[in-house]
């Protein structure tokens, strides 16, 4: 497994630097995407029965990755990953001017919640386990992390980082998020910042109509790809949304299992939200 993860990260490094989040999967740089029973009907990568709405990864945060990498280890039920690129939609059918204005809000998705990390899974049949106190978790690579009260975690590089309760950088989106534009860049080929499931309804009709129109256009162009073991998919997180079809999990160690990384092209941009210049975890 370590060799596969190393290959995955080396390939990802051709696009940029791999980053992690203190609020997500104990700060690890490489995430496990596999079903967990208590998340079965949740809008989260460890869910299964609920459709994962298409989205830009971590759209709520200004330091979201430029790319998302997915490496398939298992997919016996051929569960499809959905995707659509902004270059596939008919921009003339969208109110682009309105979408470029800061009139929208995005809340953090459910994966950015300390109650939803893999440390809280009491044996799911996929190689994850915790001890009786819930303080130590071993992932598939045999690495240990401390989850206790969430005071500190080890990131993928072995650096200790403080959890969000000790740092204000991640607090704001969990409260009252700022209004943002959901398009930027060149109006003829814009960048997207979109996560409809976690967006509050705009407080004006023009913005609501623009958002509804964009969602309809993306829905009409949504495509699917089925990842097989050994496949690696890189998604441009500024141009492409992605999601996942629902499936029935067995929780017997044979379910769909992906590895995921987030990749930034400019690591320096997030320096004010990382514990040190060598850390890759945003806190």
WOTAFEN-V432119 format. One record per pair of residues at least 4 apart in sequence whose C-alpha atoms are under 7 Angstrom apart, sorted by the first residue. I is the first residue (numbers start at 1). J is the second residue. D is the distance in whole Angstrom. If there is no record, write none. Layout:
# WOTAFEN-V432119
I;J;D / I;J;D
This chain:
# WOTAFEN-V432119
1;5;6 / 1;141;7 / 2;6;6 / 2;141;7 / 3;7;6 / 4;8;6 / 5;9;6 / 6;10;6 / 7;11;6 / 8;12;6 / 9;13;6 / 10;14;7 / 12;16;7 / 12;263;7 / 13;17;6 / 13;18;7 / 15;265;7 / 16;263;6 / 16;264;5 / 16;265;5 / 17;263;5 / 17;264;5 / 17;265;6 / 17;267;7 / 18;29;7 / 18;261;6 / 18;262;6 / 18;263;4 / 18;264;6 / 19;29;6 / 19;262;6 / 19;263;6 / 19;264;7 / 19;280;5 / 19;281;6 / 20;27;6 / 20;28;6 / 20;29;5 / 20;262;7 / 20;280;6 / 20;281;5 / 20;282;6 / 21;27;5 / 21;281;5 / 21;282;5 / 21;283;6 / 22;26;6 / 22;27;4 / 22;163;6 / 22;164;7 / 22;281;6 / 22;282;6 / 22;283;5 / 23;27;7 / 23;112;5 / 23;113;6 / 23;114;6 / 23;163;7 / 23;164;7 / 24;111;6 / 24;112;5 / 24;113;7 / 24;117;6 / 25;31;7 / 25;117;5 / 25;118;6 / 26;117;7 / 26;153;6 / 27;153;6 / 27;154;7 / 27;155;5 / 27;281;6 / 28;155;5 / 28;156;5 / 29;155;7 / 29;156;5 / 29;261;6 / 30;259;6 / 30;260;6 / 30;261;5 / 31;259;6 / 31;260;5 / 31;261;6 / 32;258;6 / 32;259;5 / 32;260;6 / 33;45;6 / 33;46;6 / 33;257;6 / 33;258;5 / 33;259;6 / 33;260;7 / 34;45;7 / 34;46;5 / 34;256;6 / 34;257;5 / 34;258;7 / 35;46;4 / 35;47;5 / 35;48;6 / 35;249;7 / 36;40;6 / 36;46;5 / 36;47;6 / 36;124;6 / 39;46;6 / 39;47;5 / 40;47;4 / 40;48;5 / 40;49;6 / 41;47;6 / 41;48;7 / 41;49;5 / 41;50;5 / 42;47;5 / 42;50;6 / 43;47;7 / 43;50;7 / 43;52;6 / 43;110;7 / 44;52;7 / 44;110;6 / 44;111;6 / 48;246;5 / 48;247;5 / 48;248;6 / 48;249;6 / 49;246;5 / 49;247;5 / 49;248;6 / 50;246;5 / 51;244;6 / 51;245;5 / 51;246;5 / 52;243;5 / 52;244;5 / 52;245;6 / 53;197;7 / 53;243;5 / 53;244;7 / 54;82;7 / 54;83;7 / 54;241;6 / 54;242;5 / 54;243;4 / 55;194;6 / 55;195;4 / 55;196;7 / 55;241;5 / 55;242;5 / 55;243;6 / 56;193;6 / 56;194;6 / 56;195;6 / 56;237;6 / 56;240;7 / 56;241;5 / 56;242;7 / 57;64;7 / 57;237;6 / 58;64;5 / 59;64;6 / 59;193;5 / 59;194;6 / 59;195;6 / 60;106;5 / 60;107;6 / 60;108;6 / 60;173;7 / 63;270;6 / 65;237;7 / 65;262;5 / 65;263;5 / 65;264;5 / 66;236;6 / 66;237;5 / 66;238;6 / 66;263;6 / 66;264;5 / 66;265;6 / 67;234;7 / 67;235;5 / 67;236;5 / 67;237;5 / 67;262;6 / 67;263;5 / 67;264;7 / 68;234;6 / 68;235;5 / 68;236;7 / 68;237;6 / 68;261;6 / 68;262;5 / 68;263;6 / 69;233;6 / 69;234;4 / 69;235;6 / 69;260;5 / 69;261;5 / 69;262;6 / 70;232;6 / 70;233;5 / 70;234;6 / 70;258;6 / 70;259;6 / 70;260;5 / 70;261;7 / 71;230;7 / 71;231;6 / 71;232;4 / 71;233;6 / 71;258;5 / 71;259;5 / 71;260;6 / 72;227;6 / 72;228;6 / 72;229;5 / 72;230;6 / 72;231;5 / 72;232;6 / 72;257;6 / 72;258;5 / 72;259;7 / 73;229;5 / 73;230;6 / 73;257;5 / 73;258;6 / 74;228;7 / 74;229;5 / 74;255;7 / 74;256;5 / 74;257;5 / 74;258;7 / 75;79;7 / 75;228;6 / 75;229;7 / 75;255;7 / 75;256;4 / 75;257;7 / 76;255;7 / 76;256;7 / 78;226;6 / 79;226;6 / 79;245;6 / 79;247;7 / 80;224;6 / 80;225;6 / 80;226;5 / 80;244;6 / 80;245;6 / 81;224;6 / 81;225;5 / 81;226;6 / 81;242;7 / 81;243;6 / 81;244;5 / 81;245;6 / 82;222;7 / 82;223;6 / 82;224;4 / 82;225;6 / 82;242;5 / 82;243;5 / 82;244;5 / 83;222;6 / 83;223;5 / 83;224;6 / 83;240;7 / 83;241;5 / 83;242;4 / 83;243;6 / 84;88;7 / 84;218;6 / 84;221;6 / 84;222;5 / 84;223;6 / 84;240;6 / 84;241;6 / 84;242;7 / 85;239;6 / 85;240;4 / 85;241;6 / 86;239;6 / 86;240;6 / 87;189;7 / 88;221;7 / 89;217;6 / 89;218;6 / 89;221;7 / 90;217;7 / 94;210;6 / 94;213;6 / 94;214;6 / 95;99;6 / 95;210;5 / 96;100;6 / 96;187;7 / 97;101;7 / 98;207;6 / 98;210;7 / 99;181;6 / 99;182;6 / 99;183;6 / 99;210;7 / 100;181;5 / 100;182;6 / 100;183;5 / 100;184;6 / 101;181;5 / 102;179;5 / 102;180;4 / 102;181;4 / 103;179;5 / 103;180;6 / 103;181;6 / 103;202;7 / 103;207;7 / 104;179;5 / 104;180;5 / 104;181;6 / 104;202;6 / 105;177;6 / 105;178;6 / 105;179;5 / 105;180;6 / 105;199;6 / 105;200;6 / 106;177;7 / 106;195;7 / 106;198;6 / 106;199;4 / 106;200;7 / 107;173;6 / 107;174;7 / 107;177;6 / 107;198;5 / 107;199;6 / 108;112;6 / 108;173;6 / 108;174;6 / 108;198;7 / 109;198;6 / 111;116;6 / 119;130;7 / 119;137;5 / 119;147;7 / 120;134;7 / 121;129;7 / 122;129;6 / 122;130;6 / 123;128;6 / 123;129;5 / 124;128;7 / 124;251;6 / 125;251;6 / 125;252;5 / 125;253;5 / 126;253;5 / 127;139;7 / 127;140;5 / 128;138;6 / 128;139;5 / 128;140;6 / 129;137;6 / 129;138;6 / 130;134;5 / 130;136;6 / 130;137;4 / 130;138;7 / 131;135;7 / 131;136;6 / 131;137;7 / 134;148;7 / 135;146;6 / 135;147;5 / 135;148;4 / 136;144;6 / 136;145;6 / 136;146;5 / 136;147;6 / 137;144;6 / 137;145;6 / 138;142;5 / 138;143;5 / 138;144;5 / 139;143;6 / 145;153;6 / 145;154;6 / 146;152;7 / 146;153;6 / 147;153;7 / 150;163;6 / 151;162;6 / 151;163;5 / 152;160;6 / 152;161;6 / 152;162;5 / 152;163;6 / 153;160;6 / 153;161;6 / 153;162;7 / 154;158;5 / 154;159;5 / 154;160;5 / 154;161;6 / 155;159;6 / 155;160;6 / 155;281;7 / 159;279;7 / 161;275;6 / 162;166;6 / 163;167;7 / 163;283;7 / 164;168;7 / 164;170;6 / 164;171;7 / 164;283;6 / 167;283;7 / 169;273;6 / 169;283;6 / 170;283;6 / 171;175;7 / 172;176;6 / 172;177;6 / 173;177;5 / 182;192;6 / 182;193;5 / 182;194;6 / 183;190;6 / 183;191;5 / 183;192;5 / 183;193;6 / 184;190;6 / 184;191;5 / 184;192;7 / 185;190;5 / 185;191;6 / 186;190;5 / 191;238;5 / 191;239;5 / 192;238;5 / 192;239;6 / 193;238;7 / 195;199;6 / 201;208;7 / 202;207;6 / 202;208;5 / 204;208;6 / 205;209;6 / 206;210;6 / 207;211;6 / 208;212;6 / 209;213;6 / 210;214;6 / 211;215;6 / 212;216;6 / 213;217;6 / 214;218;6 / 215;219;6 / 216;220;6 / 217;221;7 / 218;222;6 / 227;231;6 / 235;240;7 / 236;240;6 / 237;241;7 / 249;255;6 / 250;255;6 / 251;255;7 / 270;274;7 / 271;277;7 / 273;282;5 / 273;283;6 / 274;279;6 / 274;280;7 / 274;281;6 / 274;282;5 / 274;283;6 / 275;279;6
